[in-house]
Amino acid sequence: MRRHPARSRERFRIAVDGAGNSGEDSGFFTCTAWGKLAENLAESVGKGDRVVVSGRLRHRSYETEGGKKSSTIELVVDDAGPSLQWNRAQLTRAPRSTEAAAAPVPEPVGA
């Protein structure tokens, strides 16, 4: 994903609960959202809220100041919102940007 200096970015961590009671797959992921999605997330969900997040995993390697090599896996967020299993949501449409208004409207499925 290309970085654009004018686009807003939101970084947050989510706790991932492994399936079952063993807790083997539990852990934390750093997530990064960009643009309007980042703005809407910052205004809509807070710490401790249960969310549903979809996106692409990205593996990143880096070197610390001490010269130690390390790596991390983060999630580049394509979409996110409150989990309706644990929350109730009241939707409010975000104002359209000129960029979004210029995009063609897709045909409804089955039309």
C-alpha positions, -999 to 999 in steps of 0.1 A, spaced: 0 0 0 14 34 -10 16 61 17 0 94 9 11 123 32 -24 138 32 -42 106 42 -49 100 78 -37 68 94 -50 50 125 -30 23 142 -45 1 169 -41 -33 185 -67 -60 187 -67 -90 209 -74 -122 190 -91 -150 209 -82 -185 197 -109 -210 190 -118 -232 219 -107 -229 254 -70 -238 250 -59 -202 243 -32 -215 219 -41 -191 191 -47 -161 213 -25 -130 209 -24 -94 197 -22 -79 162 -12 -44 153 -37 -30 127 -33 -1 104 -63 16 87 -60 45 62 -81 74 50 -118 77 56 -118 42 72 -93 54 98 -113 85 105 -146 66 109 -129 40 131 -114 67 154 -149 83 158 -169 50 161 -150 25 183 -130 28 215 -107 8 237 -123 -24 248 -150 -24 221 -154 -57 204 -148 -53 167 -148 -73 134 -118 -65 112 -109 -78 78 -78 -71 58 -45 -84 46 -16 -97 68 17 -81 61 50 -95 74 76 -67 81 113 -72 91 132 -45 108 164 -38 127 164 -23 162 187 5 173 209 -21 189 213 -39 156 190 -68 166 169 -81 137 132 -86 144 100 -90 125 63 -85 130 30 -94 114 4 -67 111 -30 -64 96 -36 -38 69 -74 -31 75 -98 -32 45 -129 -29 66 -139 -29 102 -169 -23 125 -185 -32 158 -192 -68 164 -230 -72 164 -227 -103 185 -217 -81 214 -229 -46 204 -259 -28 190 -251 -3 162 -269 28 150 -256 37 116 -249 73 106 -237 79 71 -203 96 69 -202 127 47 -191 119 11 -158 132 -1 -155 145 -37 -134 115 -44 -161 90 -33 -189 110 -50 -170 107 -84 -168 69 -82 -194 50 -103 -222 34 -84 -222 -4 -89 -253 -22 -102 -273 -41 -76 -268 -78 -75 -294 -97 -95 -304 -66 -115 
